[in-house]
């Protein structure tokens, strides 16, 4: 029997998992911003349309980072103007500062995300701020956004390892995360930016947030698959009570801070696992895999997702 004829995995529900998981799809933003070339805005719009057709309810669409730093997303306004918005689908955008928020508000955005660092070195390299100074930059962004009725998500990078500092103290991650939540973020996404985490680390960090009084319903996880650990780390997170998982259709994206990084957790690989565990998510796997195969064709290379290759190869 071929992989294509299998279609879906056998369902064997496991105890202690969420009944339903929200998939926060980041392919159009986190995935495409790592491309060496600029993808045509028409392709991006079709990509987002196809992802919505496949049943994904959260599509992180683009970023209002200065085009000098992320030229791949310099078309943010054009993309949002051409977006065919769907009822029941949210389209968050990444916003680095007040100027980015101005652009987001002008574009009619309803959901934004700010991105901080759990380490001193990455804060300086990525934000040109110290670990403490980054919060002075985020405070007016989050405050103004909430005053305008926008939902605000917080990202924390380098939660498990930093290429310059090595292992990261979980207590430091919890401290940074709590400060972002205190600024008004409704949700916190914990990022394994260089893909070095293992399930034990994940459990320890999530326990730290629980001990600090943070409801894990407000926590999302964002794993990179550099060392092949993204799915196992995700399963560990679900067992701890997390029910929002970031992923990228077809495994789009890469990590510029580690050689041979294979990018984000592929949404199809996540969906296959969730289907096998009997966890609801609302995504049509066949439609999603076809979308990722189509996008891989647009980019001129095979999809790194094993599930995409199995179902469409």
C-alpha positions as CSV (number, residue, x, y, z in Angstrom):
1,X,0.0,0.0,0.0
2,X,1.4,3.4,-1.0
3,X,1.7,6.3,1.5
4,X,-0.8,8.2,-0.7
5,X,-3.4,5.6,-0.2
6,X,-3.1,5.6,3.6
7,X,-4.5,9.1,3.8
8,X,-4.8,9.5,7.6
9,X,-3.1,7.7,10.5
10,X,-5.0,5.3,12.7
11,X,-6.5,7.1,15.7
12,X,-5.4,6.0,19.1
13,X,-6.4,8.7,21.6
14,X,-4.0,9.2,24.5
15,X,-5.0,10.4,28.0
16,X,-4.0,13.7,29.4
17,X,-4.1,15.7,26.1
18,X,-6.2,18.7,25.2
19,X,-9.4,17.9,23.4
20,X,-8.6,20.5,20.8
21,X,-5.4,22.3,19.7
22,X,-5.2,25.7,18.0
23,X,-2.7,25.7,15.2
24,X,-1.0,29.2,14.8
25,X,0.2,29.0,11.2
26,X,3.3,31.1,10.6
27,X,4.3,30.0,7.1
28,X,3.4,33.3,5.4
29,X,5.4,35.3,7.8
30,X,8.1,33.4,9.7
31,X,8.5,31.0,6.8
32,X,8.7,33.4,3.9
33,X,10.8,36.0,5.7
34,X,13.7,33.5,5.6
35,X,13.6,33.0,1.8
36,X,16.7,34.3,0.0
37,X,14.6,36.0,-2.6
38,X,11.3,37.9,-2.5
39,X,8.2,36.0,-3.2
40,X,5.6,37.8,-5.3
41,X,2.7,39.2,-3.4
42,X,0.2,37.4,-5.6
43,X,1.8,34.1,-4.6
44,X,1.6,35.1,-0.9
45,X,-2.1,36.0,-1.2
46,X,-2.9,32.7,-2.9
47,X,-0.9,30.9,-0.3
48,X,-3.0,32.5,2.5
49,X,-6.2,31.8,0.6
50,X,-5.3,28.2,0.3
51,X,-4.3,27.9,3.9
52,X,-7.7,29.4,4.9
53,X,-9.4,26.9,2.6
54,X,-7.6,24.1,4.4
55,X,-9.3,25.1,7.6
56,X,-6.5,27.0,9.4
57,X,-8.1,29.6,11.7
58,X,-5.0,31.7,12.6
59,X,-2.7,32.8,9.7
60,X,0.1,35.1,10.7
61,X,0.2,37.1,7.6
62,X,3.2,39.4,7.5
63,X,5.4,41.7,9.5
64,X,5.8,45.5,9.9
65,X,9.5,45.3,10.6
66,X,11.4,47.9,8.6
67,X,11.9,46.7,5.0
68,X,15.6,47.4,5.3
69,X,15.9,44.5,7.8
70,X,13.3,42.1,6.2
71,X,13.0,43.0,2.5
72,X,11.1,39.8,1.9
73,X,8.1,41.3,3.8
74,X,8.4,44.9,2.4
75,X,5.0,44.4,0.7
76,X,3.1,44.2,4.0
77,X,0.7,47.0,3.2
78,X,0.1,45.7,-0.3
79,X,-0.5,42.2,1.0
80,X,-3.0,43.3,3.6
81,X,-4.9,45.5,1.1
82,X,-5.3,42.5,-1.2
83,X,-6.2,39.9,1.5
84,X,-9.5,38.2,1.1
85,X,-10.4,38.0,4.8
86,X,-12.6,35.1,6.0
87,X,-15.1,35.0,8.8
88,X,-13.6,33.0,11.7
89,X,-10.0,33.5,10.5
90,X,-7.6,35.9,12.2
91,X,-4.6,37.4,10.4
92,X,-2.1,38.6,13.1
93,X,1.0,40.6,12.0
94,X,4.3,41.1,13.7
95,X,5.0,44.6,15.0
96,X,8.4,45.6,16.4
97,X,7.9,49.2,17.6
98,X,5.5,52.2,17.5
99,X,6.2,53.0,13.9
100,X,5.3,49.4,13.0
101,X,2.1,49.8,15.1
102,X,1.2,53.0,13.1
103,X,1.5,51.0,9.9
104,X,-0.5,48.1,11.3
105,X,-3.3,50.4,12.5
106,X,-3.4,52.2,9.1
107,X,-3.8,48.8,7.5
108,X,-6.8,47.9,9.7
109,X,-5.0,45.1,11.6
110,X,-6.9,43.5,14.5
111,X,-4.2,41.3,16.0
112,X,-0.5,42.1,16.5
113,X,2.5,40.3,18.0
114,X,5.5,41.7,19.6
115,X,8.8,39.8,19.9
116,X,11.2,39.8,22.8
117,X,14.3,37.9,23.8
118,X,15.0,35.7,26.8
119,X,18.7,36.5,26.5
120,X,20.8,39.6,26.8
121,X,22.9,38.9,23.7
122,X,20.0,38.2,21.3
123,X,18.2,41.3,22.6
124,X,21.2,43.4,21.7
125,X,21.7,41.7,18.3
126,X,18.0,41.5,17.3
127,X,16.5,44.6,18.9
128,X,19.5,46.8,19.7
129,X,18.4,46.9,23.3
130,X,19.5,45.3,26.5
131,X,17.3,42.6,28.1
132,X,15.6,45.3,30.3
133,X,15.5,48.0,27.7
134,X,13.4,45.9,25.4
135,X,10.4,46.3,27.7
136,X,10.5,50.1,27.4
137,X,10.1,49.6,23.6
138,X,7.3,47.2,24.0
139,X,5.3,49.0,26.6
140,X,3.9,51.9,24.4
141,X,3.2,49.4,21.6
142,X,1.2,47.0,23.7
143,X,-0.6,49.9,25.6
144,X,-1.6,51.7,22.4
145,X,-2.6,48.5,20.7
146,X,-4.9,47.5,23.5
147,X,-6.4,51.0,23.7
148,X,-7.3,50.6,20.0
149,X,-9.0,47.3,20.7
150,X,-6.2,45.1,19.2
151,X,-5.3,41.7,20.6
152,X,-1.5,41.5,21.5
153,X,0.6,38.3,21.5
154,X,4.1,38.2,22.9
155,X,6.9,36.1,21.4
156,X,10.0,35.1,23.4
157,X,13.0,34.0,21.5
158,X,15.9,31.8,22.7
159,X,13.9,30.1,25.4
160,X,16.0,27.0,25.5
161,X,19.3,27.8,24.1
162,X,21.2,30.8,22.6
163,X,24.1,30.4,20.1
164,X,26.2,33.0,22.0
165,X,25.2,32.2,25.6
166,X,24.5,28.5,25.5
167,X,21.8,27.1,27.8
168,X,19.2,29.5,29.1
169,X,18.1,29.6,32.7
170,X,14.3,28.7,32.8
171,X,13.8,31.3,35.6
172,X,15.1,34.0,33.2
173,X,12.6,32.9,30.5
174,X,9.7,32.9,33.0
175,X,10.7,36.4,34.2
176,X,10.8,37.8,30.6
177,X,7.5,36.0,29.8
178,X,5.7,37.3,32.9
179,X,6.8,40.9,32.1
180,X,5.3,40.6,28.6
181,X,2.1,39.2,30.0
182,X,2.0,42.1,32.5
183,X,2.3,44.5,29.6
184,X,-1.0,43.2,28.3
185,X,-0.2,40.3,26.0
186,X,-3.1,37.9,25.9
187,X,-0.8,35.0,24.9
188,X,2.9,34.1,25.1
189,X,4.7,32.0,22.5
190,X,7.8,30.3,23.8
191,X,10.3,30.0,21.0
192,X,13.1,27.4,20.6
193,X,14.8,29.6,18.0
194,X,17.7,27.4,17.3
195,X,15.9,24.1,17.8
196,X,18.0,22.7,20.6
197,X,15.3,21.9,23.1
198,X,14.4,18.4,24.3
199,X,11.2,17.3,26.1
200,X,12.7,17.4,29.6
201,X,13.7,21.0,29.1
202,X,10.2,21.8,27.8
203,X,8.6,20.2,30.9
204,X,10.8,22.1,33.3
205,X,10.2,25.5,31.6
206,X,6.4,25.0,31.5
207,X,6.4,23.9,35.2
208,X,8.3,27.1,35.9
209,X,5.5,29.2,34.4
210,X,2.9,27.2,36.3
211,X,4.7,27.7,39.6
212,X,4.8,31.5,38.8
213,X,1.0,31.5,38.5
214,X,0.7,31.6,34.7
215,X,-2.2,29.6,33.3
216,X,-0.7,27.4,30.5
217,X,-3.9,28.2,28.5
218,X,-2.1,31.5,27.8
219,X,1.1,29.7,26.6
220,X,1.9,28.7,23.1
221,X,5.0,26.8,21.8
222,X,7.1,27.5,18.8
223,X,9.6,24.8,18.0
224,X,12.3,24.6,15.3
225,X,13.3,21.2,14.0
226,X,17.0,21.7,13.8
227,X,17.8,18.5,15.7
228,X,14.6,16.6,14.8
229,X,13.0,17.4,18.2
230,X,10.0,19.6,17.3
231,X,7.3,17.0,17.4
232,X,8.5,15.3,20.6
233,X,8.8,18.8,22.2
234,X,5.3,19.6,21.0
235,X,3.9,16.4,22.5
236,X,5.6,17.1,25.8
237,X,3.9,20.6,25.8
238,X,0.5,19.1,25.1
239,X,0.9,16.7,28.0
240,X,1.7,19.6,30.2
241,X,-1.5,21.4,29.2
242,X,-0.5,23.7,26.3
243,X,-3.1,23.9,23.6
244,X,-1.7,26.4,21.1
245,X,1.1,25.3,18.8
246,X,2.9,27.4,16.2
247,X,3.9,25.7,13.0
248,X,4.6,26.4,9.3
249,X,3.0,24.9,6.3
250,X,5.4,22.6,4.6
251,X,8.1,23.3,7.2
252,X,8.9,26.7,5.6
253,X,11.4,28.8,7.3
254,X,14.9,28.4,8.6
255,X,17.1,29.4,11.5
256,X,19.8,31.9,10.6
257,X,21.6,31.2,13.8
258,X,22.5,27.5,13.4
259,X,24.0,25.7,10.5
260,X,21.8,23.0,8.9
261,X,18.7,24.2,10.7
262,X,15.6,22.8,9.0
263,X,13.2,25.5,10.0
264,X,9.9,25.4,11.7
265,X,7.8,22.5,12.8
266,X,5.8,21.5,9.6
267,X,2.1,22.0,10.1
268,X,1.4,18.8,8.2
269,X,3.6,16.8,10.5
270,X,1.8,18.3,13.5
271,X,-1.6,17.5,12.0
272,X,-0.6,13.9,11.3
273,X,0.4,13.5,14.9
274,X,-2.8,15.2,16.3
275,X,-5.0,13.1,14.0
276,X,-3.3,9.9,15.3
277,X,-3.9,11.1,18.9
278,X,-7.5,12.0,18.3
279,X,-6.9,15.7,19.1
280,X,-9.2,18.0,17.2
281,X,-7.8,20.9,15.1
282,X,-10.1,21.6,12.2
283,X,-7.6,21.3,9.4
284,X,-8.0,19.3,6.2
285,X,-4.7,17.5,5.9
286,X,-5.0,16.6,2.2
287,X,-5.8,20.2,1.3
288,X,-3.0,21.5,3.4
289,X,-0.4,19.1,2.0
290,X,-1.5,20.0,-1.5
291,X,-1.1,23.7,-0.6
292,X,2.5,23.1,0.7
293,X,3.4,21.1,-2.4
294,X,2.1,23.9,-4.5
295,X,4.2,26.5,-2.5
296,X,7.3,24.3,-2.8
297,X,6.8,24.4,-6.5
298,X,6.7,28.2,-6.4
299,X,9.9,28.2,-4.4
300,X,11.5,25.7,-6.7
301,X,12.5,23.1,-4.2
302,X,10.9,20.1,-2.4
303,X,9.0,20.6,0.8
304,X,11.1,19.5,3.9
305,X,7.9,18.1,5.5
306,X,7.9,14.4,5.7
307,X,4.1,14.2,5.6
308,X,3.9,16.4,2.5
309,X,6.4,14.2,0.7
310,X,4.6,11.1,1.8
311,X,1.2,12.3,0.7
312,X,2.1,14.2,-2.5
313,X,5.5,12.8,-3.6
